[in-house]
């Protein structure tokens, strides 16, 4: 058992997140000096460790948090013999950090040097996110102040995957219809307010869950509602998560196309039937292929496909085979996900240490995937990280021929208001004058969302639209 004692005013959770990149929770304790004072803690000077007790005293400097994290990283590297490639970064938005440095006047070389020397990133990671940010600016540009992203959530799935912790449910037909009625009320209200304030949707994203769990009639009803509510004349993309191939039909795909949907996701996760069964997805690889056929026949312009590195039982060769089969289907976008073992998932109940033991093979899988997809002409265009990821790695979105997903980029960049509707939706209101975000959350439980829909609308009225209007008045 290792003991880390930090004498600092910064929250200890910031340091626990870094420690857990190296050690499992049962291998360490992290505490403040007041918790350890009576135990005669050993003060640690920073040289080679003999003791299992490490003491860190804050310097009071402007960069105290990162100073302490660098000390921790050095000691943890000596303890474990590893140097994780993301250095001391534990946040989910490394590309945003890079962009802020460039926007503050640093050159690309200076930003790269800071990432490597101050944040201890591996040079390959520093170069990846630097190029990614430059690509985003060149291909997508910056959002205008009168634009917003719209997220609409459908919290229903055919089954719940082994690794999933999202608020997805196997809803009954009557419950789904009640949910849609509440959702349409919120859509109408948000549309009215956006028009009143002169805000237009740059992107619209229908996510979940699995929105194509809805029937064709329900999808038509929902899309007709948003077409009436929002001014889509300047909307650059409409995306629908059609992630489960067993929910995709030609009728639904044709309907999406008729309503102007120009992007969908068909998410295999793997092309290995045995693994699909293990993780709780009731479809086969052949159904994935058929879903692609139906989407292409309907004329959907852009298809994204998600895959996951590190699924139970899969080898490096299995992952490579999935990518080869997937590329043969010709998706415009592919997203490589590192398996993240969420706290509310069934997988963590079965094996809480799964992501630690899979770290080495997942690192190889992701390296193979990055190399292979770039050879196939795909460009990495956005990236984010999550807690409890195998190998403390990342998720990377790849695109071909300028088909980057604008909504994904804006979400990670956090310089545009995202208005989230539906159960579990968390709106992020961006105030450019102060470069800050405020969150406005809906309840995640869909029966409560239905019951409290007037309250959800009131939250947006007070905390989103009235605040935006007030700040606009102050600027003028």
Buried (B, 14 or more C-beta within 10 A) or exposed (E): EBBBBBBBEEEBEBBBBBBBBBBEEEBBBBBEBEEBEEEEBBEBEEEEBEEEBBBBBBEEEEEBBBBBBBBBBBBBBEBEEBEBBBBBBBEBBBBBBBBBBBEEEBEBEEBBEBBBEBBBBBEEBBBBBBBBBBBBBEBBEBBEBEBBBBBBBBBBBBBBBBBBBBBBBEBEEEBBBBBBEBBBBBBBBBBEBBEEEEBBBBBBBBBBBBBBBBBBEBBBBBBEBBBEBBBBEEBBBBBBBBBBBBBBBBEBBBBBBEBEBBBBBBBBBBBBBEBBEBBBBEBBBEBBBBBBEBBBEBEBBBBBBBBBBBBBEBEBEBBBBBBEBBBEBEBBBBBBBBBBBBEEBBBBEEEBEBBBEBBEBBBBBBBBBBEBBEEBEBBBBBBBBBBBBBBBBBBBBBBBEEBBBBBBBBBBBBBBBBBBBBBBBEBBBBEEEEEEBBEBBBBBBBBBBBEBBEEBBEBBEEBBBEBBEEBBEEEE
